Amino acid sequence: MRREAQNILLLLVGGALLKITFDGTYLRYVKPGMAPWLIGAGAVAVVLAAVAIVTDIRGRGATTDHDHRTRSTWLLLLPVLAIFLVAPPALGADAVNRSGPRTVAGPVADGTAKVPFAPLPPGDPVRLKLDEVVTRAGWDSAGTLDGRVVELTGFVVHSASRKPYLTRIVMGCCAADTFPVHAQLAGDRLPAWRDDQWLTVTGTVVPNTATKANGYTPALRIRSVREVPAPPDVYEY
């Protein structure tokens, strides 16, 4: 690749990193704590590219380069422009359906023994993350969810049998190490929600429904539900 193309490619990569960080798109790929590192990397790339471009212009002066044999190398800029202009969406129902059976880890080493969890705060409904509900439903020996009304937000995923599940994707570090957690939505005459529809649901967890056999997926008896827009950060951590 010619030096001019290298410099412009570096400039675009740095600009893309800054763009997705400042507009919040980076949250589709990495944890919020990565923002300072992305800004730093993008700024360094832009500065290095700018210095290289200015240096080349000053060194070349009025010399004109008529070598057209390497024009095809500029095509390498197209993928970077695509990333800069068209950001891929966050992971959703399609990624969940293609993922493996991994779920949140148990509180002890063997992943099966139950232990008492701390009580939930007073007042119903109590707003919780979905992975916390799954963890408590699967491994809490104190029954802290019993009789409590919880409020959860997630998106709809349908199983092969068309049962609706409220789902969130848990991120460890980046989009490459994510995995889904689910709660089966239970109730009479449930609406025909589409996949990826975001909902805020209040309800009660049906006791003893989160087992090893079903991947520690509790059933949530719905009391109320409303459709909501996707949040700015769609993952749980």
N, C-alpha and C positions, 0 to 999 in steps of 0.2 A: 504494500500500500504506500502511496506517495505521502510525503510529509504533510502536504496541505490537507489531505483526507484524514490523516491521523489527528491533526489539530482540531479539525471541525468535529470529528467523531468524539474526541475528548470533551469538547465544549458542549456538545449536545447531551452526552451522558451526564455531565455535571449539572447542566440546566434541567434535565429530566428529574434528577434526584432532588433538586431544590423545589421544583414544581410540585411533585407528588407529596413532598413533606409539608409545604406551606398550604396546600389545598386539602390536606387530610387524606389524600388517596393512599398514602403509605400504610394506613391502618388496615388495608386489605391484604397486606403482605407480611408485616412485622408488628411487634408489640409497640405500644406508645413510647416506651423508654428508649427506643432506637432513634427517635427524632433528632437529638443532638448529634449523633454520629452521622446520620444521613446529611444533615445540614453541613457538617464539617467536611465530609467527603465530597459533597457537591461543590462547595465553595472552593476547595483545593483544586478540583478538576477544572473548574471554570477559570481560576487564576492561572494555572499552569498552561491551559490552552491559550488564553489571551496573551500571556507573555511569549509563548512560542510563535503565535501568529504575528505579533508586532516585530519580534526579532527577525522572522523570515522576510517581512516586508521591507524592513530597513536594510537587511543584508542583500536583498535582490536588487533594490533600487528600481531602475527603469528597465531592467532585463525582462524580456518576454519569453515565456516558455511555450514552444509550439509542439511539445511532445504529447501526442494524443494516444499513445499505445496503452496507457493505464487508466483510461476513462472508466472502464468497467468496475474498478475498485470503488468508485463512488456509490455503487449499488449497495455496498455494505452499510451505508448510512440509513437505508430505508427501514431496517428493523428498529433502529434507535428512534427514528422519527415516528414510527408506529407506536412505540412505547410512550413517547413524549406526547403524542396527540390523542391516542386512543388507549385509555387505561383498562386493562382487563378487570372484570367484575370480581367482587369478593366471592368466596366459596359459598355454595348454597345447596339446594336439594339434590342436584345432580351429583355433586361431589360426595354428599352423604350416602347416596344410593350406591356409589362405587367404592366406598370405604370399607375397611375390614371391621371386625366385631369389637375392636378395642373400646374400652370405656375408662372412666376415672378409676384411679387406684384405690384400693382399700386403705384404711388407716393403720393397719399393721402389716408386717412383712409378708405373711402368707396370703393376704388379700381376701380372706374369708371370715376371719373371726370378727365378731361385733364388739364394739366398745361404747361406753356412754359418751355422748356428745354434750357440749354445753347447751343450756336452755336457749331457746329463741327469745328475742326481745318481746315485751308485752305488746298487746294490741293486734287486732286482725283487721284487714289482711296484713301479713308481714311480707315485705318485698324481698325476694331472694334471687340469687343466681340459680340457673337450672342445674349446673354441676353440683352446687351445694345441696339442692334437693335430692338429686340422684345419690350423692354420697350418704346423706342422712337416711334416705329410704333404704339403702342397701346394707348399711353397717352400723346404724345407731341402735344400741341396746337399750337406751333410755326412752325411746319412743317420743322424741321431741316434736315430731311432726303430727303425732296422733291428735286429732280433733282441732288442729290449727288450720286456719285459712291462709293460704299463701298466694302471692301475686308473682307471676312469671311472665317474662317476655321472650318470645322466640319466633321462629318461622315454621311453617307447616311442611312436613314431609310425609308422604303416604307410603305405607308398606306395600309389599307385593299383593296383599289381600285388601288393599285400599283403606286400611285403618289409618286414621290421622294421628300423627305424633307432633308434639311441640318439641322443637329441636334448637340447640345452640351448638356452635363449633368452638371447642376449647383450643386455644393456642398456647404452646409452650414457649416458643421463641419466634417462629416464623410460620408462614403458610405451609411449609413442607412438613411440619411436625404437628399438624392439627388433628383432632379427632372429634366426632360428634357425641353429644349426650342427648337423651330423649326422655320424654314423658308421654305415655299414651293418653290421648284425650278421650275421656269417657263421659257419656251423657246421652240424653234422649234427643233424637232428631237433630243431630249435629249438622250444621250447614256444610255445603259442598265447597270447602275452601280449596283453593288451588295451591299447588306446591310453591314454596317461597313466599307465601302470604304471611306477613308478620302479624302477630296477635299478642295482646296482653290479656292473660287469663287469670282469673281468681278461682280458687277451688281448694279441695282437700285431697291429700294423697291417700289412696286406698291402702290400708296397712297390709304388709306382707306380699305386695305385688312386685317388688323389686328383688329378683332372685338371680342366682348365677345362671340358671337356665335361660332367662330372657335378657341376659347382659345387664342386669341390674337396672331395668327400665320400669320405673313405677307407673301406676295408673293414676291419673289426675281427674277426679270427679269435678266437672265444671259447675261453677255457680254463676259466673258472668264472663263474658268475653267481648272484646272489641278489636276491630282491625286497626292497626297502627302502621305508620311508615317505618321503614328500616332505620335503625339508629345510625348515627355517624360511624360508630365503631361496632361492627356486627359480631365480634368475637368475645368470648369470655376468657379469663386468664386465671 
